[in-house]
Amino acid sequence: MARKSANPSKGITILDFDDTLATSKSEVISTSPDGVVRKLTAEDFANEGAELLEQGWKHDFSEFDKVVGGKVARLFKKALKLQSKFGPENMFVLTARPPASQKSIFQFLKANGLNIPLKNITGLGNSTAEAKALWVADKVVEGYNDFYFADDALQNVQAVQNMLDQFDVKSKVQQAKRSVDPSKVFNDIIEMTTGVESEKQFSDAQAKIRGHKTKYKSIIPASAQDFMGLLYNFIGKGKVGETQMQFLKEKLVDPFARGINDLNSSKQTSANDYKNLLNNDGINFNEQGLSYNNLRTYLFSTGYLFSDSSNNWNFEPSLMFAHKDATKETFADVNLKVYRETEFGRLWAGLSYRNSFDGAEYLNSQDQIKTQKLQYITPLVGLQFDNFVFAYTYSYQSNSVVFDNGGYHQITLGFNFGCRKQRYDCECPWLK
């Protein structure tokens, strides 16, 4: 920020015209030394006009002198507010358009309620940032010490700010953001390098004919890395080409790169999710500091139900293997259950034995190193009366080293509802 002046305040507002106060279809007709004709928008002329002139291009301002299809831009409302607050006497329009455009700009602004005096509208006929900065410097010499400057071109904003920082004045500069049609700009770039008009449309037949006549500069491999190399075939030379490449990088290359990165990130995320379907970070933790989010457990079980001739006694042996992927624990259960059908319901009893395949070492009272594996013995009994269920289970750890000397009790109370009788509820010999 510039230093604040101790002198009485004398404010000034300096506004660019194109893409700041207004948008229009006015264009500069530019012709290269070898006869290539290109139409430059106000933005194109601001960014490239001076460089093209140095390269020998000739500019025709006959259309650029007029405001063709003009519409107010985003800072026009702010200009009206500044006019209402401070008046239009110290408001100026500073444009890269030629001096002959002064009257057309004046009429457009007046028609939309902005009464900036005709003498305060300056057409530089020069698209360089230095030209605008020098013009603003002259206003410092005239005694203005409180500046507000707005322009759509970043290079102009920076040049004016750098110049004002050298003086004992108060200043605020602003870049008027504009919407850009990347397709139009890219077509304009192609027009400059090939001579094909940006608005030109070809039929399929015409495109094929012109394509056969085209001599390719190089063969570009189909890879993302060579995307930039492909674009170099479409841009101009020198500073013009640098400006065009910066635009293409911002509008094409960078979004393309971000898209590729997002796609790769999504692929990696999907792969990780597939690898670990239950990714619950920190759900498993013990006091020894083991923390993991892999909840995969693999189970294998088999069993069979045997009945006697009366169907009053049923025997059910079963076997189960289990493996926890995260902790690499493996254990097996061997089970036997017996069922007795009665007039009032069903009785059952059973015994389960669990043995772990993973062991742990410990020291006994004689300081001898011993090894033990987790072992559980679990008897169980149960009763079903009508739809009511009662069961009792007791688990006892048979190892030498345990947390306590007792076991673990479990009582189950249940009620069966919504149950249907079998289709044939009878003592029919032919169903045996």
C-alpha positions as a Markdown table, in Angstrom:
| # | Residue | x | y | z |
|---|---|---|---|---|
| 1 | Met | 0.0 | 0.0 | 0.0 |
| 2 | Ala | 1.1 | 3.5 | -0.7 |
| 3 | Arg | 1.9 | 6.0 | 2.0 |
| 4 | Lys | -0.9 | 8.3 | 3.2 |
| 5 | Ser | -0.5 | 11.9 | 2.2 |
| 6 | Ala | -0.5 | 14.7 | 4.8 |
| 7 | Asn | -1.9 | 17.1 | 2.2 |
| 8 | Pro | -5.7 | 17.8 | 1.8 |
| 9 | Ser | -7.4 | 14.9 | 0.0 |
| 10 | Lys | -8.0 | 15.2 | -3.7 |
| 11 | Gly | -9.6 | 12.1 | -5.0 |
| 12 | Ile | -9.7 | 10.7 | -8.5 |
| 13 | Thr | -11.4 | 7.6 | -10.1 |
| 14 | Ile | -9.7 | 6.1 | -13.2 |
| 15 | Leu | -11.6 | 3.3 | -14.9 |
| 16 | Asp | -10.8 | 1.1 | -17.9 |
| 17 | Phe | -13.6 | 0.8 | -20.5 |
| 18 | Asp | -13.6 | -2.7 | -22.1 |
| 19 | Asp | -14.5 | -5.5 | -19.8 |
| 20 | Thr | -14.5 | -3.1 | -16.8 |
| 21 | Leu | -17.3 | -0.7 | -17.5 |
| 22 | Ala | -18.7 | -2.4 | -20.6 |
| 23 | Thr | -18.5 | -5.4 | -23.0 |
| 24 | Ser | -18.8 | -5.0 | -26.7 |
| 25 | Lys | -18.3 | -6.8 | -30.0 |
| 26 | Ser | -15.9 | -4.1 | -31.3 |
| 27 | Glu | -12.8 | -5.7 | -32.8 |
| 28 | Val | -9.4 | -4.6 | -34.1 |
| 29 | Ile | -8.7 | -6.0 | -37.6 |
| 30 | Ser | -5.0 | -6.9 | -37.6 |
| 31 | Thr | -2.9 | -8.1 | -40.5 |
| 32 | Ser | 0.4 | -9.8 | -40.4 |
| 33 | Pro | 3.3 | -9.1 | -42.8 |
| 34 | Asp | 2.5 | -12.3 | -44.7 |
| 35 | Gly | -1.1 | -11.4 | -45.1 |
| 36 | Val | -2.8 | -13.3 | -42.2 |
| 37 | Val | -5.8 | -11.4 | -41.0 |
| 38 | Arg | -6.9 | -11.7 | -37.4 |
| 39 | Lys | -9.8 | -10.0 | -35.4 |
| 40 | Leu | -8.7 | -8.9 | -31.9 |
| 41 | Thr | -11.2 | -8.4 | -29.1 |
| 42 | Ala | -10.6 | -5.7 | -26.6 |
| 43 | Glu | -9.0 | -8.2 | -24.3 |
| 44 | Asp | -6.8 | -9.6 | -27.1 |
| 45 | Phe | -5.7 | -6.1 | -28.1 |
| 46 | Ala | -4.8 | -5.2 | -24.5 |
| 47 | Asn | -2.7 | -8.4 | -24.1 |
| 48 | Glu | -1.1 | -8.7 | -27.5 |
| 49 | Gly | -1.6 | -5.5 | -29.5 |
| 50 | Ala | 1.8 | -4.0 | -28.7 |
| 51 | Glu | 3.7 | -7.2 | -29.3 |
| 52 | Leu | 1.9 | -7.7 | -32.6 |
| 53 | Leu | 2.8 | -4.2 | -33.7 |
| 54 | Glu | 6.5 | -4.9 | -33.0 |
| 55 | Gln | 6.3 | -8.0 | -35.2 |
| 56 | Gly | 5.0 | -5.9 | -38.1 |
| 57 | Trp | 1.3 | -6.4 | -37.8 |
| 58 | Lys | -0.9 | -3.5 | -38.9 |
| 59 | His | -4.0 | -2.6 | -36.8 |
| 60 | Asp | -7.3 | -1.3 | -38.4 |
| 61 | Phe | -9.3 | 0.6 | -35.7 |
| 62 | Ser | -12.2 | 1.5 | -37.9 |
| 63 | Glu | -14.5 | -0.8 | -36.0 |
| 64 | Phe | -12.7 | -0.4 | -32.7 |
| 65 | Asp | -13.6 | 3.3 | -32.7 |
| 66 | Lys | -17.2 | 2.4 | -32.1 |
| 67 | Val | -19.0 | 0.6 | -29.3 |
| 68 | Val | -20.6 | -2.2 | -31.2 |
| 69 | Gly | -23.3 | -4.2 | -29.2 |
| 70 | Gly | -22.2 | -2.6 | -26.0 |
| 71 | Lys | -23.5 | -3.9 | -22.6 |
| 72 | Val | -22.6 | -2.7 | -19.1 |
| 73 | Ala | -20.0 | -4.7 | -17.2 |
| 74 | Arg | -19.7 | -5.7 | -13.6 |
| 75 | Leu | -18.1 | -2.4 | -12.4 |
| 76 | Phe | -20.6 | -0.1 | -14.0 |
| 77 | Lys | -22.9 | -0.2 | -11.0 |
| 78 | Lys | -20.0 | 0.8 | -8.7 |
| 79 | Ala | -19.1 | 3.7 | -11.1 |
| 80 | Leu | -22.7 | 4.9 | -10.7 |
| 81 | Lys | -22.4 | 4.8 | -6.9 |
| 82 | Leu | -19.1 | 6.7 | -7.1 |
| 83 | Gln | -20.8 | 9.3 | -9.3 |
| 84 | Ser | -23.7 | 9.6 | -6.9 |
| 85 | Lys | -21.3 | 10.1 | -4.0 |
| 86 | Phe | -18.5 | 12.3 | -5.4 |
| 87 | Gly | -19.9 | 13.6 | -8.7 |
| 88 | Pro | -18.4 | 12.8 | -12.2 |
| 89 | Glu | -15.9 | 15.7 | -12.4 |
| 90 | Asn | -13.0 | 13.7 | -11.1 |
| 91 | Met | -13.9 | 10.5 | -12.8 |
| 92 | Phe | -11.9 | 9.4 | -15.9 |
| 93 | Val | -12.0 | 6.7 | -18.5 |
| 94 | Leu | -8.6 | 5.4 | -19.6 |
| 95 | Thr | -8.7 | 2.9 | -22.5 |
| 96 | Ala | -6.4 | 1.3 | -24.9 |
| 97 | Arg | -8.8 | 2.2 | -27.7 |
| 98 | Pro | -7.7 | 4.9 | -30.1 |
| 99 | Pro | -8.5 | 8.6 | -29.4 |
| 100 | Ala | -11.3 | 8.5 | -32.1 |
| 101 | Ser | -13.3 | 6.2 | -29.8 |
| 102 | Gln | -13.9 | 9.0 | -27.3 |
| 103 | Lys | -17.3 | 10.2 | -28.6 |
| 104 | Ser | -18.7 | 6.6 | -28.9 |
| 105 | Ile | -17.6 | 5.8 | -25.4 |
| 106 | Phe | -19.1 | 9.1 | -24.1 |
| 107 | Gln | -22.5 | 8.4 | -25.8 |
| 108 | Phe | -22.6 | 4.8 | -24.5 |
| 109 | Leu | -21.9 | 5.9 | -20.9 |
| 110 | Lys | -24.3 | 8.8 | -21.0 |
| 111 | Ala | -27.1 | 6.5 | -22.4 |
| 112 | Asn | -26.6 | 4.3 | -19.3 |
| 113 | Gly | -26.6 | 7.1 | -16.7 |
| 114 | Leu | -22.8 | 7.7 | -16.3 |
| 115 | Asn | -22.1 | 11.3 | -17.1 |
| 116 | Ile | -18.3 | 11.4 | -17.2 |
| 117 | Pro | -17.3 | 14.6 | -19.1 |
| 118 | Leu | -16.1 | 14.1 | -22.7 |
| 119 | Lys | -12.7 | 15.6 | -21.9 |
| 120 | Asn | -12.2 | 13.0 | -19.1 |
| 121 | Ile | -12.3 | 10.1 | -21.6 |
| 122 | Thr | -8.9 | 9.3 | -23.0 |
| 123 | Gly | -8.1 | 6.8 | -25.8 |
| 124 | Leu | -4.4 | 6.0 | -25.6 |
| 125 | Gly | -4.3 | 4.0 | -28.8 |
| 126 | Asn | -1.7 | 2.0 | -26.9 |
| 127 | Ser | -2.2 | -1.4 | -25.2 |
| 128 | Thr | 0.9 | -1.4 | -23.0 |
| 129 | Ala | 0.7 | -1.3 | -19.2 |
| 130 | Glu | 3.4 | 1.3 | -19.2 |
| 131 | Ala | 1.3 | 3.7 | -21.2 |
| 132 | Lys | -1.5 | 3.6 | -18.6 |
| 133 | Ala | 1.0 | 3.9 | -15.7 |
| 134 | Leu | 2.6 | 7.0 | -17.2 |
| 135 | Trp | -0.8 | 8.6 | -17.7 |
| 136 | Val | -1.7 | 8.0 | -14.1 |
| 137 | Ala | 1.7 | 9.5 | -13.0 |
| 138 | Asp | 0.8 | 12.7 | -14.8 |
| 139 | Lys | -2.3 | 12.9 | -12.5 |
| 140 | Val | -0.1 | 12.7 | -9.5 |
| 141 | Val | 1.8 | 15.8 | -10.9 |
| 142 | Glu | -1.6 | 17.6 | -11.3 |
| 143 | Gly | -2.1 | 17.3 | -7.5 |
| 144 | Tyr | -4.3 | 14.2 | -7.1 |
| 145 | Asn | -3.4 | 12.2 | -4.0 |
| 146 | Asp | -6.2 | 9.7 | -3.5 |
| 147 | Phe | -6.5 | 7.2 | -6.4 |
| 148 | Tyr | -8.9 | 4.5 | -7.2 |
| 149 | Phe | -7.9 | 2.6 | -10.4 |
| 150 | Ala | -9.8 | -0.4 | -11.9 |
| 151 | Asp | -8.8 | -2.4 | -15.0 |
| 152 | Asp | -9.6 | -5.9 | -16.2 |
| 153 | Ala | -6.0 | -6.6 | -17.3 |
| 154 | Leu | -3.7 | -7.8 | -14.4 |
| 155 | Gln | -0.6 | -6.3 | -16.0 |
| 156 | Asn | -2.2 | -2.9 | -16.1 |
| 157 | Val | -3.3 | -3.1 | -12.4 |
| 158 | Gln | 0.2 | -4.2 | -11.3 |
| 159 | Ala | 2.0 | -1.5 | -13.4 |
| 160 | Val | -0.2 | 1.3 | -11.9 |
| 161 | Gln | 0.1 | 0.0 | -8.4 |
| 162 | Asn | 3.9 | -0.2 | -8.7 |
| 163 | Met | 4.0 | 3.4 | -10.0 |
| 164 | Leu | 1.7 | 4.8 | -7.3 |
| 165 | Asp | 3.8 | 3.1 | -4.6 |
| 166 | Gln | 6.6 | 5.5 | -5.6 |
| 167 | Phe | 4.6 | 8.6 | -4.5 |
| 168 | Asp | 3.3 | 10.0 | -1.3 |
| 169 | Val | -0.4 | 9.2 | -2.2 |
| 170 | Lys | -3.2 | 7.1 | -1.1 |
| 171 | Ser | -4.3 | 4.4 | -3.6 |
| 172 | Lys | -6.5 | 1.5 | -4.2 |
| 173 | Val | -6.3 | -0.6 | -7.4 |
| 174 | Gln | -8.7 | -3.3 | -8.4 |
| 175 | Gln | -8.8 | -5.9 | -11.2 |
| 176 | Ala | -12.2 | -6.3 | -12.8 |
| 177 | Lys | -12.7 | -10.0 | -13.2 |
| 178 | Arg | -14.3 | -11.1 | -16.4 |
| 179 | Ser | -15.9 | -14.2 | -17.8 |
| 180 | Val | -13.9 | -15.8 | -20.6 |
| 181 | Asp | -15.1 | -18.2 | -23.2 |
| 182 | Pro | -12.1 | -20.6 | -23.6 |
| 183 | Ser | -13.5 | -22.0 | -26.9 |
| 184 | Lys | -13.5 | -18.5 | -28.5 |
| 185 | Val | -10.1 | -17.6 | -27.2 |
| 186 | Phe | -8.6 | -20.9 | -28.5 |
| 187 | Asn | -10.3 | -20.4 | -31.8 |
| 188 | Asp | -8.8 | -16.9 | -32.0 |
| 189 | Ile | -5.3 | -18.4 | -31.3 |
| 190 | Ile | -5.8 | -20.9 | -34.1 |
| 191 | Glu | -6.9 | -18.0 | -36.4 |
| 192 | Met | -3.7 | -16.2 | -35.6 |
| 193 | Thr | -1.4 | -19.1 | -36.4 |
| 194 | Thr | -3.3 | -20.7 | -39.3 |
| 195 | Gly | -5.3 | -17.8 | -40.8 |
| 196 | Val | -8.5 | -19.8 | -40.5 |
| 197 | Glu | -11.2 | -17.4 | -39.1 |
| 198 | Ser | -12.2 | -18.2 | -35.6 |
| 199 | Glu | -16.0 | -18.2 | -36.5 |
| 200 | Lys | -15.4 | -20.3 | -39.6 |
| 201 | Gln | -17.4 | -23.6 | -39.8 |
| 202 | Phe | -16.6 | -26.5 | -42.1 |
| 203 | Ser | -18.7 | -29.4 | -43.3 |
| 204 | Asp | -17.4 | -33.0 | -42.8 |
| 205 | Ala | -16.4 | -33.2 | -46.4 |
| 206 | Gln | -14.6 | -29.8 | -46.3 |
| 207 | Ala | -12.8 | -30.7 | -43.1 |
| 208 | Lys | -11.5 | -34.0 | -44.6 |
| 209 | Ile | -10.3 | -32.2 | -47.7 |
| 210 | Arg | -8.4 | -29.6 | -45.7 |
| 211 | Gly | -7.1 | -32.3 | -43.4 |
| 212 | His | -5.5 | -34.3 | -46.3 |
| 213 | Lys | -3.8 | -31.1 | -47.5 |
| 214 | Thr | -2.3 | -30.4 | -44.0 |
| 215 | Lys | 1.3 | -31.3 | -43.4 |
| 216 | Tyr | 1.8 | -32.3 | -39.8 |
| 217 | Lys | 4.8 | -30.7 | -38.0 |
| 218 | Ser | 5.3 | -33.7 | -35.8 |
| 219 | Ile | 3.8 | -36.9 | -34.5 |
| 220 | Ile | 2.6 | -36.4 | -30.9 |
| 221 | Pro | 2.5 | -39.5 | -28.7 |
| 222 | Ala | -0.9 | -40.1 | -27.0 |
| 223 | Ser | 0.1 | -39.3 | -23.4 |
| 224 | Ala | -0.8 | -36.6 | -20.9 |
| 225 | Gln | 2.8 | -35.5 | -20.7 |
| 226 | Asp | 2.8 | -34.5 | -24.4 |
| 227 | Phe | -0.4 | -32.4 | -24.1 |
| 228 | Met | 1.7 | -29.3 | -23.6 |
| 229 | Gly | 3.8 | -30.2 | -26.6 |
| 230 | Leu | 0.7 | -30.5 | -28.7 |
| 231 | Leu | -0.4 | -27.0 | -27.7 |
| 232 | Tyr | 2.9 | -25.4 | -28.9 |
| 233 | Asn | 1.8 | -26.1 | -32.5 |
| 234 | Phe | -1.1 | -23.6 | -32.1 |
| 235 | Ile | 0.5 | -20.6 | -30.4 |
| 236 | Gly | 2.3 | -17.6 | -31.7 |
| 237 | Lys | 5.9 | -16.4 | -31.1 |
| 238 | Gly | 7.5 | -14.2 | -28.5 |
| 239 | Lys | 5.5 | -12.5 | -25.8 |
| 240 | Val | 2.3 | -13.2 | -27.7 |
| 241 | Gly | 2.9 | -16.9 | -27.6 |
| 242 | Glu | 3.8 | -16.7 | -23.9 |
| 243 | Thr | 0.5 | -15.0 | -23.1 |
| 244 | Gln | -1.4 | -17.5 | -25.2 |
| 245 | Met | 0.4 | -20.4 | -23.5 |
| 246 | Gln | -0.4 | -19.0 | -20.1 |
| 247 | Phe | -4.1 | -18.9 | -21.0 |
| 248 | Leu | -4.0 | -22.4 | -22.4 |
| 249 | Lys | -2.2 | -23.7 | -19.3 |
| 250 | Glu | -4.8 | -22.0 | -17.0 |
| 251 | Lys | -7.9 | -23.1 | -19.0 |
| 252 | Leu | -6.8 | -26.5 | -20.4 |
| 253 | Val | -3.6 | -28.0 | -19.0 |
| 254 | Asp | -4.1 | -27.3 | -15.3 |
| 255 | Pro | -7.8 | -28.5 | -15.2 |
| 256 | Phe | -6.6 | -31.6 | -17.2 |
| 257 | Ala | -3.9 | -32.3 | -14.7 |
| 258 | Arg | -6.2 | -31.8 | -11.8 |
| 259 | Gly | -8.7 | -34.2 | -13.4 |
| 260 | Ile | -6.0 | -36.9 | -13.9 |
| 261 | Asn | -4.9 | -36.5 | -10.3 |
| 262 | Asp | -8.5 | -36.7 | -9.0 |
| 263 | Leu | -9.0 | -39.8 | -11.1 |
| 264 | Asn | -5.9 | -41.5 | -9.8 |
| 265 | Ser | -6.8 | -40.6 | -6.2 |
| 266 | Ser | -10.3 | -42.1 | -6.7 |
| 267 | Lys | -8.8 | -45.3 | -8.1 |
| 268 | Gln | -6.5 | -45.6 | -5.1 |
| 269 | Thr | -9.3 | -44.9 | -2.7 |
| 270 | Ser | -11.5 | -47.6 | -4.3 |
| 271 | Ala | -8.6 | -50.0 | -4.2 |
| 272 | Asn | -8.0 | -49.4 | -0.5 |
| 273 | Asp | -11.7 | -49.7 | 0.2 |
| 274 | Tyr | -11.9 | -53.0 | -1.6 |
| 275 | Lys | -8.8 | -54.3 | 0.2 |
| 276 | Asn | -10.3 | -53.4 | 3.5 |
| 277 | Leu | -14.1 | -53.5 | 3.3 |
| 278 | Leu | -14.4 | -52.6 | 7.0 |
| 279 | Asn | -12.1 | -49.7 | 7.5 |
| 280 | Asn | -12.9 | -48.6 | 11.0 |
| 281 | Asp | -9.9 | -46.8 | 12.2 |
| 282 | Gly | -9.0 | -47.5 | 15.9 |
| 283 | Ile | -12.0 | -49.8 | 16.5 |
| 284 | Asn | -9.6 | -52.5 | 17.9 |
| 285 | Phe | -7.2 | -51.4 | 20.6 |
| 286 | Asn | -5.6 | -53.1 | 23.5 |
| 287 | Glu | -3.5 | -51.8 | 26.5 |
| 288 | Gln | -0.3 | -53.1 | 24.8 |
| 289 | Gly | -0.7 | -50.5 | 22.2 |
| 290 | Leu | -1.9 | -52.7 | 19.4 |
| 291 | Ser | -4.3 | -50.8 | 17.2 |
| 292 | Tyr | -5.7 | -51.9 | 13.9 |
| 293 | Asn | -8.6 | -51.3 | 11.5 |
| 294 | Asn | -8.7 | -54.7 | 9.8 |
| 295 | Leu | -11.8 | -56.6 | 11.0 |
| 296 | Arg | -11.7 | -59.5 | 8.5 |
| 297 | Thr | -12.3 | -62.8 | 10.1 |
| 298 | Tyr | -12.5 | -66.1 | 8.1 |
| 299 | Leu | -14.8 | -68.8 | 9.4 |
| 300 | Phe | -15.2 | -72.5 | 8.4 |
| 301 | Ser | -17.8 | -74.7 | 10.1 |
| 302 | Thr | -19.4 | -78.1 | 9.6 |
| 303 | Gly | -21.9 | -80.2 | 11.5 |
| 304 | Tyr | -24.6 | -82.8 | 11.2 |
| 305 | Leu | -27.8 | -83.8 | 13.1 |
| 306 | Phe | -28.3 | -87.5 | 14.0 |
| 307 | Ser | -31.7 | -88.8 | 15.2 |
| 308 | Asp | -32.8 | -92.2 | 16.7 |
| 309 | Ser | -35.7 | -94.2 | 15.3 |
| 310 | Ser | -38.2 | -92.4 | 17.6 |
| 311 | Asn | -36.9 | -88.9 | 16.8 |
| 312 | Asn | -37.0 | -88.2 | 20.6 |
| 313 | Trp | -33.2 | -88.0 | 20.8 |
| 314 | Asn | -31.1 | -85.9 | 18.5 |
| 315 | Phe | -27.3 | -85.6 | 18.5 |
| 316 | Glu | -25.5 | -82.7 | 16.8 |
| 317 | Pro | -21.6 | -82.8 | 16.5 |
| 318 | Ser | -20.0 | -79.7 | 14.9 |
| 319 | Leu | -16.6 | -78.2 | 14.2 |
| 320 | Met | -15.5 | -74.6 | 13.6 |
| 321 | Phe | -12.2 | -73.0 | 12.5 |
| 322 | Ala | -11.7 | -69.2 | 12.8 |
| 323 | His | -8.8 | -67.0 | 11.7 |
| 324 | Lys | -8.5 | -63.2 | 12.4 |
| 325 | Asp | -6.6 | -61.5 | 9.6 |
| 326 | Ala | -5.3 | -58.5 | 11.6 |
| 327 | Thr | -3.9 | -60.4 | 14.6 |
| 328 | Lys | -3.2 | -63.7 | 12.8 |
| 329 | Glu | -5.0 | -65.6 | 15.6 |
| 330 | Thr | -6.4 | -69.0 | 14.7 |
| 331 | Phe | -8.5 | -71.3 | 16.9 |
| 332 | Ala | -10.9 | -74.2 | 16.6 |
| 333 | Asp | -14.1 | -75.2 | 18.4 |
| 334 | Val | -15.3 | -78.8 | 18.9 |
| 335 | Asn | -18.9 | -79.1 | 19.9 |
| 336 | Leu | -21.4 | -81.8 | 20.9 |
| 337 | Lys | -25.1 | -81.1 | 21.7 |
| 338 | Val | -27.9 | -83.5 | 22.6 |
| 339 | Tyr | -31.6 | -82.7 | 22.2 |
| 340 | Arg | -34.5 | -84.4 | 24.0 |
| 341 | Glu | -38.1 | -84.0 | 22.6 |
| 342 | Thr | -40.7 | -84.0 | 25.4 |
| 343 | Glu | -44.5 | -83.5 | 25.7 |
| 344 | Phe | -44.0 | -79.9 | 27.0 |
| 345 | Gly | -41.1 | -78.9 | 24.8 |
| 346 | Arg | -37.4 | -79.6 | 24.2 |
| 347 | Leu | -34.4 | -80.1 | 26.5 |
| 348 | Trp | -30.8 | -79.9 | 25.4 |
| 349 | Ala | -27.3 | -80.1 | 26.8 |
| 350 | Gly | -23.9 | -79.7 | 25.3 |
| 351 | Leu | -20.2 | -79.4 | 25.7 |
| 352 | Ser | -17.8 | -77.1 | 23.7 |
| 353 | Tyr | -14.0 | -77.2 | 23.7 |
| 354 | Arg | -12.0 | -74.3 | 22.2 |
| 355 | Asn | -8.3 | -74.5 | 21.5 |
| 356 | Ser | -6.0 | -71.8 | 20.1 |
| 357 | Phe | -3.2 | -72.6 | 17.7 |
| 358 | Asp | -1.2 | -69.6 | 19.0 |
| 359 | Gly | 0.8 | -69.9 | 22.2 |
| 360 | Ala | 2.4 | -67.6 | 24.8 |
| 361 | Glu | 5.4 | -68.2 | 27.0 |
| 362 | Tyr | 5.5 | -67.6 | 30.7 |
| 363 | Leu | 7.6 | -68.3 | 33.8 |
| 364 | Asn | 6.4 | -70.7 | 36.5 |
| 365 | Ser | 7.2 | -70.6 | 40.1 |
| 366 | Gln | 10.5 | -72.4 | 39.5 |
| 367 | Asp | 11.5 | -69.7 | 36.9 |
| 368 | Gln | 11.1 | -72.3 | 34.2 |
| 369 | Ile | 9.9 | -71.1 | 30.7 |
| 370 | Lys | 6.6 | -72.8 | 29.8 |
| 371 | Thr | 4.2 | -72.4 | 26.9 |
| 372 | Gln | 0.5 | -72.5 | 26.9 |
| 373 | Lys | -2.3 | -72.1 | 24.4 |
| 374 | Leu | -5.7 | -70.6 | 25.1 |
| 375 | Gln | -8.2 | -73.3 | 26.1 |
| 376 | Tyr | -11.9 | -73.0 | 27.0 |
| 377 | Ile | -14.3 | -75.7 | 28.2 |
| 378 | Thr | -17.9 | -74.7 | 28.0 |
| 379 | Pro | -20.9 | -76.8 | 29.2 |
| 380 | Leu | -24.4 | -75.6 | 28.4 |
| 381 | Val | -28.0 | -76.6 | 29.1 |
| 382 | Gly | -31.3 | -75.3 | 27.8 |
| 383 | Leu | -35.1 | -75.6 | 27.9 |
| 384 | Gln | -37.8 | -74.7 | 25.4 |
| 385 | Phe | -41.3 | -74.6 | 26.8 |
| 386 | Asp | -43.9 | -73.7 | 24.2 |
| 387 | Asn | -42.4 | -70.5 | 22.7 |
| 388 | Phe | -40.3 | -69.6 | 25.7 |
| 389 | Val | -36.5 | -70.4 | 25.8 |
| 390 | Phe | -34.1 | -70.6 | 28.7 |
| 391 | Ala | -30.4 | -71.4 | 28.5 |
| 392 | Tyr | -27.4 | -71.4 | 30.7 |
| 393 | Thr | -23.7 | -71.4 | 29.7 |
| 394 | Tyr | -20.5 | -71.6 | 31.7 |
| 395 | Ser | -17.1 | -71.0 | 30.2 |
| 396 | Tyr | -13.9 | -72.1 | 32.0 |
| 397 | Gln | -10.4 | -71.3 | 31.0 |
| 398 | Ser | -8.2 | -74.3 | 31.7 |
| 399 | Asn | -4.8 | -72.6 | 31.3 |
| 400 | Ser | -2.2 | -72.3 | 34.1 |
| 401 | Val | -2.0 | -68.5 | 33.8 |
| 402 | Val | -5.4 | -66.9 | 33.9 |
| 403 | Phe | -6.9 | -63.5 | 35.0 |
| 404 | Asp | -9.0 | -65.1 | 37.7 |
| 405 | Asn | -9.8 | -68.5 | 39.1 |
| 406 | Gly | -13.4 | -68.6 | 38.2 |
| 407 | Gly | -15.3 | -68.9 | 34.9 |
| 408 | Tyr | -17.9 | -66.8 | 33.0 |
| 409 | His | -21.6 | -67.3 | 33.3 |
| 410 | Gln | -24.2 | -66.5 | 30.6 |
| 411 | Ile | -28.0 | -66.7 | 30.9 |
| 412 | Thr | -30.2 | -66.5 | 27.9 |
| 413 | Leu | -34.0 | -65.8 | 28.0 |
| 414 | Gly | -36.0 | -65.8 | 24.7 |
| 415 | Phe | -39.4 | -65.9 | 23.1 |
| 416 | Asn | -40.1 | -67.4 | 19.7 |
| 417 | Phe | -42.9 | -65.5 | 17.8 |
| 418 | Gly | -44.3 | -65.7 | 14.3 |
| 419 | Cys | -43.5 | -69.4 | 14.1 |
| 420 | Arg | -45.7 | -71.6 | 11.8 |
| 421 | Lys | -46.6 | -75.2 | 12.3 |
| 422 | Gln | -45.2 | -77.8 | 9.9 |
| 423 | Arg | -47.4 | -78.5 | 6.8 |
| 424 | Tyr | -48.1 | -82.0 | 8.1 |
| 425 | Asp | -48.6 | -81.9 | 11.9 |
| 426 | Cys | -49.6 | -85.5 | 12.5 |
| 427 | Glu | -48.3 | -89.0 | 13.3 |
| 428 | Cys | -48.6 | -90.3 | 9.7 |
| 429 | Pro | -46.7 | -93.6 | 9.0 |
| 430 | Trp | -46.3 | -92.7 | 5.3 |
| 431 | Leu | -44.4 | -89.5 | 6.3 |
| 432 | Lys | -41.8 | -91.4 | 8.3 |
